[in-house]
Amino acid sequence: MRQERWTKGRVMEQLREWVAKGRTVVGIDEAGRGPLAGPVVAAAILLPPAPSPLHDLLFTEPPLLQDSKKLTPQEREQAVRWLKRCGACFAVGKASPAEIDRLNIRRATLLAMRRAVQRLQHKTVGCSIDLALVDGDALGDLGVEAVFVIDGDEVCPLISAASIIAKVARDRVMVAYDRRYPHYGFAQHKGYPTRQHLEALRRFGPCPIHRRSFAPMRIHADDRP
């Protein structure tokens, strides 16, 4: 495990080199470290060593896949459809609000990433992962060799793909929770600390999917009339 800062040019050069050498590389990213409610979700996507339609999608210039934060919800959904049409193999892992409260958000994020990797390995029996490229700072052992790339979701299209998958998966979870807990507006803000969300916390207090260990959530939950 190591942490590095790469340029986009270096990333693209390395990806092409690894593909040419037959190495199997995985991109990993997460969504949902900052919200006051809901799970943190990680995605792992496989870059196959043999030529595939996915390579064409990832190596297109200008890139079709970008950091999920730069895309609209509709564009993210479209990107996931592209990935599926290209036969992309990916998996999602989650850590629950209870696990976040027990472990802290950093360790829970690592847990979600490990679960995503394990599920991807289960889906690709017989295909070993040579290297994982992970967005952000070094969180810990993922069970496979990993490079944590600073700003990886901006410079590496494989990590960008993982960021999109994770964001879409988490948004769908929060929309489903909105139907169960309609007072909080989860479908709109996805658990982030918006004015609407904080006002709902003040009025109704926390629900079962709130992260009770997060200080802003506790303050507003305790401020009910």
C-alpha positions in Angstrom: 0.0 0.0 0.0 1.3 3.4 -0.9 0.0 6.9 -1.6 1.0 8.9 -4.6 0.1 12.0 -6.6 -0.1 11.2 -10.3 -0.8 13.4 -13.4 -3.5 12.3 -15.8 -0.9 11.7 -18.5 1.0 9.3 -16.2 -2.2 7.5 -15.3 -3.2 6.9 -18.9 0.3 5.8 -19.8 0.4 3.3 -16.9 -3.1 1.9 -17.6 -2.2 1.2 -21.2 1.1 -0.3 -20.1 -0.6 -2.6 -17.6 -3.2 -3.7 -20.2 -0.4 -4.5 -22.7 1.3 -6.6 -20.0 -1.9 -8.5 -19.2 -2.2 -7.1 -15.6 -5.6 -6.9 -14.0 -6.3 -3.5 -12.5 -9.2 -2.4 -10.3 -10.4 1.2 -9.7 -12.0 2.0 -6.3 -13.8 5.0 -5.0 -16.5 5.8 -2.4 -19.5 8.0 -1.9 -21.0 9.3 1.3 -18.3 10.1 3.7 -19.8 13.5 4.5 -23.5 13.0 5.0 -25.2 12.9 8.4 -27.3 9.8 7.4 -27.1 6.7 5.4 -24.3 4.3 4.5 -20.9 5.0 3.0 -20.8 3.1 -0.3 -17.7 2.0 -2.2 -17.4 0.6 -5.7 -14.7 -1.5 -7.4 -14.5 -1.8 -11.2 -12.3 -4.2 -13.1 -10.1 -3.1 -16.0 -9.7 -6.4 -18.0 -6.3 -7.2 -19.3 -7.6 -8.1 -22.8 -9.0 -5.5 -25.2 -12.6 -4.8 -24.5 -15.3 -2.1 -25.2 -14.6 -0.8 -21.7 -11.1 0.2 -22.8 -12.6 2.4 -25.6 -14.9 4.1 -23.1 -12.1 4.7 -20.6 -9.4 5.9 -23.0 -11.6 8.2 -25.1 -10.4 11.8 -25.4 -11.9 14.0 -24.2 -13.0 11.6 -21.4 -16.6 10.5 -21.3 -16.2 9.5 -17.6 -15.4 12.1 -15.1 -15.4 12.6 -11.3 -19.0 11.9 -10.3 -19.2 15.3 -8.5 -18.8 17.0 -11.9 -21.8 15.2 -13.4 -25.5 15.7 -13.0 -27.6 12.8 -11.6 -28.9 12.1 -15.2 -25.3 12.0 -16.6 -24.2 9.6 -13.8 -27.1 7.3 -14.6 -26.2 7.5 -18.3 -22.6 6.6 -17.5 -23.6 3.5 -15.5 -25.7 2.4 -18.5 -22.6 2.9 -20.7 -20.5 0.8 -18.4 -23.0 -2.0 -18.3 -23.3 -2.0 -22.1 -19.5 -2.3 -22.3 -19.7 -5.4 -20.2 -17.9 -3.7 -17.2 -17.5 -6.0 -14.2 -18.0 -4.1 -10.9 -19.2 -4.6 -7.4 -20.4 -2.4 -4.6 -19.7 -2.6 -0.8 -21.4 -0.7 2.0 -20.8 0.2 5.6 -24.0 1.0 7.6 -24.6 4.0 9.8 -24.2 1.8 12.9 -20.8 0.6 11.6 -19.8 4.2 10.9 -20.7 5.1 14.5 -18.8 2.2 15.9 -15.7 2.4 13.8 -15.5 6.0 12.7 -16.0 7.2 9.1 -12.4 6.5 8.0 -12.4 2.9 9.1 -16.0 2.3 7.8 -14.9 3.6 4.4 -12.1 1.2 4.3 -14.5 -1.6 5.3 -16.9 -0.7 2.5 -14.0 -0.7 0.0 -12.8 -4.1 1.3 -16.3 -5.5 0.8 -16.5 -4.1 -2.7 -13.2 -5.8 -3.6 -14.3 -9.1 -2.0 -17.5 -9.1 -3.9 -15.7 -8.3 -7.2 -13.3 -11.2 -6.5 -16.3 -13.4 -5.9 -17.8 -12.4 -9.3 -14.5 -12.9 -11.1 -13.4 -16.3 -9.7 -10.1 -17.3 -11.3 -9.2 -13.7 -12.1 -6.7 -12.4 -9.6 -6.4 -8.6 -9.0 -2.8 -7.4 -9.6 -3.3 -3.8 -8.5 -6.1 -1.5 -7.1 -6.0 2.2 -7.8 -7.9 4.0 -5.0 -9.0 7.6 -4.8 -7.7 9.7 -1.9 -5.5 9.3 1.1 -4.2 5.9 2.2 -6.9 4.3 4.4 -5.3 0.9 5.1 -5.1 -2.6 3.8 -7.6 -3.6 1.2 -6.5 -7.2 0.9 -4.8 -6.5 -2.5 -1.8 -4.4 -3.6 -3.1 -0.9 -3.8 -2.0 2.6 -4.7 -4.0 5.5 -3.2 -4.0 8.2 -5.8 -4.5 11.8 -4.5 -7.3 13.4 -6.6 -7.6 10.0 -8.3 -11.2 10.6 -9.4 -10.1 13.6 -11.4 -7.0 12.1 -13.1 -7.8 8.4 -13.6 -10.8 7.3 -15.7 -11.0 3.9 -14.0 -11.4 5.6 -10.6 -13.8 8.1 -12.1 -15.9 5.1 -13.2 -15.9 3.7 -9.6 -16.9 7.1 -8.2 -19.9 7.2 -10.6 -21.0 3.7 -9.7 -20.7 4.4 -6.0 -22.6 7.7 -6.2 -25.4 6.2 -8.2 -25.7 3.2 -5.9 -25.8 5.4 -2.8 -28.3 7.9 -4.3 -30.6 5.0 -5.0 -30.3 3.8 -1.4 -31.2 7.2 -0.1 -34.2 7.6 -2.4 -35.5 4.3 -1.0 -34.9 5.5 2.6 -36.9 8.7 1.7 -40.0 6.5 1.2 -39.4 5.0 4.7 -38.6 8.2 6.5 -40.4 10.9 4.5 -39.9 13.8 7.0 -36.2 14.3 6.2 -36.0 14.9 2.4 -33.4 12.2 1.8 -34.4 12.0 -1.9 -33.3 15.6 -2.3 -30.2 16.0 -0.2 -29.1 12.3 0.2 -28.3 12.8 3.8 -26.0 15.8 3.5 -26.3 18.6 6.0 -28.4 21.0 4.0 -30.7 23.6 5.7 -33.7 21.4 5.0 -32.1 18.4 6.6 -30.9 20.3 9.7 -34.3 21.8 10.2 -35.9 18.3 9.9 -33.4 17.1 12.5 -34.4 20.0 14.8 -38.1 19.2 14.4 -38.1 15.4 14.4 -34.8 14.3 15.9 -32.7 11.5 14.3 -34.1 8.4 12.6 -32.6 4.9 12.6 -30.3 5.7 9.6 -28.7 8.9 11.1 -25.0 8.8 12.1 -25.3 9.6 15.7 -21.6 10.0 16.2 -21.4 13.0 13.9 -21.3 16.2 15.9 -23.5 18.4 13.7 -26.2 15.7 13.7 -26.0 15.5 17.6 -26.2 19.2 18.0 -29.3 19.6 15.9 -30.9 16.4 17.2 -30.5 17.8 20.8 -32.0 21.2 19.8 -35.6 20.0 19.4 -38.3 22.1 21.0 
